[in-house]
Amino acid sequence: MIEWTWPWIALLLPLPWLVRKLSPSATSSEPALRAPFYDDWQQLNETHGGKALRQGLLPALALWLLWILLLSAAARPIWIGEAIELPNNGRDLMLAVDISGSMRIEDMKLGQHIIRRIDAVKQLGADFIERRLGDRLGLILFGTNAYVQSPLSFDTTTVKRFLEESQIGFAGQETAIGDAIGLAVKRLKERPADSRVLILLTDGQDTASSVKPLDAAKLAARLKIKIYTIGIGADEMTLPGLFGSSFGSRQVNPSAELDEEGLLETARLTGGEYFRARNT
């Protein structure tokens, strides 16, 4: 079935006829030129009148057809097919992704390549989102501040695209884990109980929140919102030595600031789990 977004555009159909009808006829102030062979012209027109009529009618019909097609396109036709019911298990999943400055550290392994933490999160997140048929997904990005990039929706393709387009530092260089949890709770609390889940991915500890992460987690627990926390970052990486050579290189723990204890407790309070992602 075809429906029209702007059906009132059909009212413009007689516009060309009205313009021609209401426009004043063109008159000439020049004296008429008398043709001595006018009678011959008149006879010729009478003889070939049918052909002349056809030659004038076809262009007019073509112009009217073009006008109708333009109006049809402008009215925005939409084909409405049969409704397709998506399988829905009733879950509402909010992803909260850390985009603070430390997420640019290159210590995550993808195959034989070392990639940035944010790129590993995008890879893991994309795989997770693609498997969420029938679930509502939303996306929160946080650094110094937390904000909703995508509200809860069945449109997982858009959520995935927003995650892929996220940029480090866009929300500030620090880490507001508590504010991200609080914002997720605010968005999830209106959804049906026993179906609300927050998945938090971060590589650090809270440094900028106005609400402490554990206080926000306790509020989530009272509202029966489960929180699954994921700590991002390798256990060790090699820092090059002098002039980038192996001479003087040393092993360091790039995840020394990861608050695993806090993430574990946040998950425990809400009935969720804590996971550690050291590579993809």
TORSE-416535 format. One line per field, with one value per residue (C-alpha): residue number from 1; residue in three letters; x, y negated, z negated. Coordinates in steps of 0.25 Angstrom, whole numbers. Each point is the difference from the previous one (the first is absolute). Example, Ala and Ser with C-alpha at 12.3 -4.5 7.8 and 13.67 -1.06 7.14 Angstrom:
REM TORSE-416535
num c(1, 2)
residuo c(ALA, SER)
u c(49, 6)
v c(18, -14)
w c(-31, 2)
END
This chain:
REM TORSE-416535
num c(1, 2, 3, 4, 5, 6, 7, 8, 9, 10, 11, 12, 13, 14, 15, 16, 17, 18, 19, 20, 21, 22, 23, 24, 25, 26, 27, 28, 29, 30, 31, 32, 33, 34, 35, 36, 37, 38, 39, 40, 41, 42, 43, 44, 45, 46, 47, 48, 49, 50, 51, 52, 53, 54, 55, 56, 57, 58, 59, 60, 61, 62, 63, 64, 65, 66, 67, 68, 69, 70, 71, 72, 73, 74, 75, 76, 77, 78, 79, 80, 81, 82, 83, 84, 85, 86, 87, 88, 89, 90, 91, 92, 93, 94, 95, 96, 97, 98, 99, 100, 101, 102, 103, 104, 105, 106, 107, 108, 109, 110, 111, 112, 113, 114, 115, 116, 117, 118, 119, 120, 121, 122, 123, 124, 125, 126, 127, 128, 129, 130, 131, 132, 133, 134, 135, 136, 137, 138, 139, 140, 141, 142, 143, 144, 145, 146, 147, 148, 149, 150, 151, 152, 153, 154, 155, 156, 157, 158, 159, 160, 161, 162, 163, 164, 165, 166, 167, 168, 169, 170, 171, 172, 173, 174, 175, 176, 177, 178, 179, 180, 181, 182, 183, 184, 185, 186, 187, 188, 189, 190, 191, 192, 193, 194, 195, 196, 197, 198, 199, 200, 201, 202, 203, 204, 205, 206, 207, 208, 209, 210, 211, 212, 213, 214, 215, 216, 217, 218, 219, 220, 221, 222, 223, 224, 225, 226, 227, 228, 229, 230, 231, 232, 233, 234, 235, 236, 237, 238, 239, 240, 241, 242, 243, 244, 245, 246, 247, 248, 249, 250, 251, 252, 253, 254, 255, 256, 257, 258, 259, 260, 261, 262, 263, 264, 265, 266, 267, 268, 269, 270, 271, 272, 273, 274, 275, 276, 277, 278, 279, 280)
residuo c(MET, ILE, GLU, TRP, THR, TRP, PRO, TRP, ILE, ALA, LEU, LEU, LEU, PRO, LEU, PRO, TRP, LEU, VAL, ARG, LYS, LEU, SER, PRO, SER, ALA, THR, SER, SER, GLU, PRO, ALA, LEU, ARG, ALA, PRO, PHE, TYR, ASP, ASP, TRP, GLN, GLN, LEU, ASN, GLU, THR, HIS, GLY, GLY, LYS, ALA, LEU, ARG, GLN, GLY, LEU, LEU, PRO, ALA, LEU, ALA, LEU, TRP, LEU, LEU, TRP, ILE, LEU, LEU, LEU, SER, ALA, ALA, ALA, ARG, PRO, ILE, TRP, ILE, GLY, GLU, ALA, ILE, GLU, LEU, PRO, ASN, ASN, GLY, ARG, ASP, LEU, MET, LEU, ALA, VAL, ASP, ILE, SER, GLY, SER, MET, ARG, ILE, GLU, ASP, MET, LYS, LEU, GLY, GLN, HIS, ILE, ILE, ARG, ARG, ILE, ASP, ALA, VAL, LYS, GLN, LEU, GLY, ALA, ASP, PHE, ILE, GLU, ARG, ARG, LEU, GLY, ASP, ARG, LEU, GLY, LEU, ILE, LEU, PHE, GLY, THR, ASN, ALA, TYR, VAL, GLN, SER, PRO, LEU, SER, PHE, ASP, THR, THR, THR, VAL, LYS, ARG, PHE, LEU, GLU, GLU, SER, GLN, ILE, GLY, PHE, ALA, GLY, GLN, GLU, THR, ALA, ILE, GLY, ASP, ALA, ILE, GLY, LEU, ALA, VAL, LYS, ARG, LEU, LYS, GLU, ARG, PRO, ALA, ASP, SER, ARG, VAL, LEU, ILE, LEU, LEU, THR, ASP, GLY, GLN, ASP, THR, ALA, SER, SER, VAL, LYS, PRO, LEU, ASP, ALA, ALA, LYS, LEU, ALA, ALA, ARG, LEU, LYS, ILE, LYS, ILE, TYR, THR, ILE, GLY, ILE, GLY, ALA, ASP, GLU, MET, THR, LEU, PRO, GLY, LEU, PHE, GLY, SER, SER, PHE, GLY, SER, ARG, GLN, VAL, ASN, PRO, SER, ALA, GLU, LEU, ASP, GLU, GLU, GLY, LEU, LEU, GLU, THR, ALA, ARG, LEU, THR, GLY, GLY, GLU, TYR, PHE, ARG, ALA, ARG, ASN, THR)
u c(0, 5, -1, 4, 7, -5, -13, -4, 10, -11, -7, 11, -4, -8, 10, 6, -14, -4, 13, -3, -15, 2, 12, -3, 1, 12, -3, 9, 0, 7, -8, -5, 8, -10, 5, -4, 0, -9, -11, 10, 4, -14, -3, 13, -5, -13, 6, 10, -8, 0, 15, 2, -9, 7, 14, -6, -7, 12, 9, -11, -3, 15, 1, -13, 6, 13, -7, -8, 13, 6, -12, 0, 15, -2, -12, 10, -7, 3, -3, -6, 2, -5, 5, 12, 0, 14, 3, 1, 5, -3, 15, 4, 15, 8, 15, 8, 14, 12, 6, 9, 15, 6, -9, 10, 11, 5, 0, -11, 3, -9, 6, 15, -3, 1, -12, -5, -10, -11, 1, 0, -13, -6, 3, -5, -12, -4, 0, -8, -11, -1, -5, -10, -12, -13, 7, -1, 14, 5, 13, 7, 13, 8, 13, 0, -15, -10, -10, -10, 4, -11, -13, -6, -4, -2, 8, 13, 6, 0, 6, 11, 3, 0, 10, 9, 0, 3, 13, 10, -1, -13, -6, 13, 13, -4, -9, -14, -4, -10, -7, -1, -7, -9, -4, -3, -8, -9, -2, -3, -9, -12, 1, -6, 7, 8, 5, 9, 15, 12, 13, 11, 13, 12, 15, 2, -6, -10, 7, -11, -14, -10, -5, 9, -1, -4, -11, -6, 2, -8, -11, 0, -1, -13, -6, 4, 9, 12, 14, 10, 14, 11, 15, 7, 16, 11, 8, 14, 6, 14, 5, 11, 13, 10, -5, -10, 9, 0, 12, -5, -15, -8, -13, -11, -14, -9, -12, 6, -12, -11, -9, -3, -4, -11, -5, -1, -8, -9, -4, -1, -10, -9, 0, 9, 14, 14, 8, 14, 4, 15, -1, -11)
v c(0, -14, -12, -14, -8, -13, 3, -15, -2, 6, -13, -7, 9, -10, -11, -1, -1, -11, -8, 1, -3, -12, -6, -12, 3, -6, -12, -6, -15, 2, -2, 13, 5, 4, 12, 0, 15, 1, 8, 11, 1, 2, 11, 7, 0, 5, 11, 5, -4, 14, 1, -13, 3, 13, -7, -10, 10, 9, -10, -5, 14, 2, -13, 4, 14, -6, -9, 12, 7, -12, -1, 15, 0, -13, 7, 10, 14, 11, 14, 7, 15, 10, -3, 9, 4, 0, 10, -7, 6, -13, -4, -14, -1, -13, -1, -10, -2, -7, -10, -7, -3, 13, 8, -4, 9, 11, 12, 9, 12, 3, 11, -4, -14, -10, -9, -11, 3, -8, 8, 13, -5, -3, 13, 8, -10, 2, 15, 0, -10, 9, 11, -8, 3, -4, -7, -15, -6, -14, -7, -9, -6, -5, -7, -12, -1, 11, -2, 9, 2, 9, 2, 14, 5, 12, -7, 8, -5, -14, 3, 8, -12, -10, 9, 1, -15, -3, -8, 0, -13, -4, 0, -4, 6, 5, 12, -2, 14, -3, -11, 10, 11, -11, -4, 14, 2, -12, 5, 15, -2, -3, 13, 14, 6, 12, -4, -11, 1, -9, 4, -9, 0, -8, 0, -8, -5, -11, -14, -9, 4, -8, 14, 11, 12, 9, -9, 0, 15, 1, -8, 9, 12, -5, -2, 14, -5, 10, -6, 8, -7, 3, -5, -3, 0, 10, 4, -3, -8, -3, -14, -2, -5, -10, -5, 10, 12, 12, -5, -5, 5, 4, 7, -8, 2, -9, 3, -4, -10, 9, 1, 15, 1, -11, 6, 13, -6, -7, 12, 8, -10, 1, 15, -2, 5, -6, 4, -4, -3, 1, 2, 3)
w c(0, 4, -10, 3, -10, 5, 8, 0, 11, 10, -2, 9, 12, 7, -2, 14, 6, -10, 3, 15, -2, -8, 6, 9, 15, 7, 9, 10, 2, 14, 12, 6, 13, 11, 7, 15, -1, -13, 8, 4, -15, -4, 10, -4, -15, 4, 8, -11, -12, -6, 1, -7, -11, -3, 0, -10, -9, -2, -6, -9, -5, -3, -8, -8, -3, -4, -10, -5, -3, -7, -9, -3, -4, -8, -8, -5, 3, -10, 2, -12, 0, -10, -15, -4, -14, -6, -11, -13, -13, -7, -4, 0, 1, -2, 4, -8, 8, -6, 10, -9, 4, -5, 10, 11, -6, 10, -9, 6, 9, 12, 8, 2, -1, -13, 0, -9, -11, 6, 13, -8, -6, 13, 5, -12, 0, 14, -1, -12, 6, 13, -9, -7, 9, -7, -12, -2, 0, -5, 0, -11, 3, -12, -3, -10, 4, 3, 11, 7, 15, 3, -8, -1, 13, 9, 10, -3, 13, -4, -14, 7, 9, -12, -7, 12, 2, -15, -2, -12, -8, 5, -14, -7, -4, -14, -4, -6, -3, -10, 8, 12, -9, -6, 14, 4, -12, 4, 14, -5, -12, 8, 8, -5, -12, 2, 14, -3, 2, 0, 7, -5, 8, -6, -2, -12, -13, -3, -1, 4, -4, -9, -5, -5, 8, -11, -4, 14, 0, -13, 6, 12, -9, -7, 14, 4, 11, 2, 4, 7, 0, 9, -3, 13, 1, 1, -13, 7, 11, 5, 0, 10, -4, 6, 13, 1, -1, -9, -7, -14, 3, -12, -4, -6, -5, 9, -9, -13, -2, 4, -13, 1, -14, 2, 13, -7, -11, 9, 7, -13, -6, 12, 3, 12, 3, 3, 12, 4, 14, 2, 15, 11)
END
